C-alpha cells in the first residue's frame, strides 16, 4: 500500500482526512501562494494546488501526495488569506451581508507514475450582516 502524504500544514485539512479514516503523514509544502489577478480563480487555485503537490513529491518515492488550495471571490475580487487581524477585519467587513464564492482545488499526485488527478469544488457562501450588531 502506498503511503499518503498531505502537503499541507492546515489543521482543517488534516482533520478532514482523519475523519474519513485515512492514514497519512504530513509534509507541508513550502510553496509560495502568490495570487496572480490575471488568472481566473479556477486556474489560480489549480496552479497553486499542483505546485504544492509537486514541491513535496520529490521527497517521497512511491507515494500519493494530496494538496489543495482555496480562495474566496466576491464579484471580480479575489480574497486571499488575511495575514493580520486588521486584514481579517477588513475582509469580514467586505463580505458582511453579502454572498461570495469559495473555490477549492485538490490535487492527488502519484509519485511512482506521475499521474495527476485534480478537481475543483465551488461553494456559494452568505455571511450574515454583523456590522450593525452591537
C-alpha positions in Angstrom: 0.0 0.0 0.0 1.3 3.4 -1.0 2.0 6.0 1.7 -0.3 9.0 1.6 1.3 12.4 2.2 -0.7 15.5 3.0 1.2 18.5 1.5 -0.4 21.0 4.0 0.0 22.2 7.5 -3.7 23.1 7.6 -5.3 21.7 10.8 -8.7 21.7 9.0 -7.4 19.6 6.0 -5.7 17.2 8.5 -9.0 16.9 10.4 -11.0 16.2 7.3 -8.7 13.3 6.2 -8.7 11.9 9.8 -12.5 12.0 9.9 -12.7 9.6 6.9 -10.2 7.3 8.5 -7.3 7.9 6.1 -3.8 7.0 7.4 -1.4 9.7 6.2 1.7 11.7 7.0 2.0 15.5 6.9 4.8 17.1 4.9 3.8 20.8 4.5 4.6 22.4 1.2 6.8 25.5 1.3 5.4 26.6 -2.0 4.7 30.4 -2.4 1.0 31.1 -2.7 1.1 34.2 -4.9 -2.2 35.5 -6.2 -2.0 36.4 -9.9 -5.0 38.6 -10.6 -4.5 37.9 -14.4 -5.7 34.3 -13.9 -9.2 33.2 -13.5 -9.9 31.9 -9.9 -10.2 28.3 -11.1 -6.9 28.5 -12.9 -5.3 30.1 -9.9 -6.3 27.5 -7.3 -5.5 24.7 -9.7 -2.0 26.1 -10.3 -1.2 26.6 -6.6 -2.6 23.2 -5.7 -0.5 21.5 -8.3 2.6 23.5 -7.3 2.1 22.4 -3.7 1.9 18.7 -4.7 4.9 18.9 -6.9 7.0 20.7 -4.3 6.5 17.8 -1.8 6.6 14.9 -4.4 10.4 14.9 -4.8 10.8 14.0 -1.1 8.6 10.9 -1.3 9.0 7.9 -3.6 6.0 5.6 -4.4 3.5 7.8 -2.5 0.3 9.6 -3.1 0.6 13.3 -2.5 -2.6 15.2 -1.6 -2.5 19.0 -1.9 -5.2 21.7 -2.0 -5.7 25.4 -2.3 -8.7 27.6 -1.5 -9.6 31.2 -2.5 -12.6 33.4 -2.0 -14.1 35.6 -4.7 -16.5 38.4 -4.3 -17.6 40.0 -7.6 -14.3 40.0 -9.5 -12.1 40.5 -6.4 -10.0 37.6 -5.1 -9.9 37.1 -1.4 -6.7 35.5 -0.2 -5.8 34.5 3.3 -5.6 37.5 5.7 -2.2 37.8 7.3 -3.1 40.2 10.1 -6.0 40.9 12.3 -6.6 44.2 10.6 -6.7 42.4 7.1 -9.2 39.9 8.5 -11.4 42.6 9.9 -11.4 44.4 6.5 -12.2 41.2 4.7 -15.1 40.4 7.0 -16.4 43.9 6.6 -16.2 43.5 2.8 -18.3 40.3 2.8 -20.6 41.1 5.6 -24.2 40.9 4.5 -23.2 39.6 1.1 -22.6 36.3 -0.7 -19.3 35.2 -2.1 -17.8 32.2 -3.7 -15.3 29.8 -2.1 -13.3 27.8 -4.6 -11.1 24.8 -3.6 -8.9 22.7 -5.9 -7.5 19.4 -4.7 -4.6 17.6 -6.4 -3.6 14.0 -6.0 -0.2 13.1 -7.4 1.2 9.6 -7.7 5.0 9.9 -7.4 5.6 6.5 -8.9 3.7 7.1 -12.1 3.5 11.0 -12.1 -0.3 10.6 -12.7 -2.1 13.6 -11.5 -5.8 13.9 -10.7 -7.4 17.2 -9.7 -10.8 18.6 -9.1 -12.5 21.9 -8.2 -15.3 22.5 -5.8 -17.1 25.8 -5.7 -19.5 26.9 -2.9 -21.6 30.0 -2.6 -21.4 31.3 1.0 -23.6 34.0 2.6 -22.3 35.9 5.5 -24.9 37.5 7.8 -24.5 41.2 8.2 -22.7 41.7 11.5 -21.7 45.3 11.1 -24.9 46.8 12.5 -24.9 44.5 15.6 -23.8 45.7 19.0 
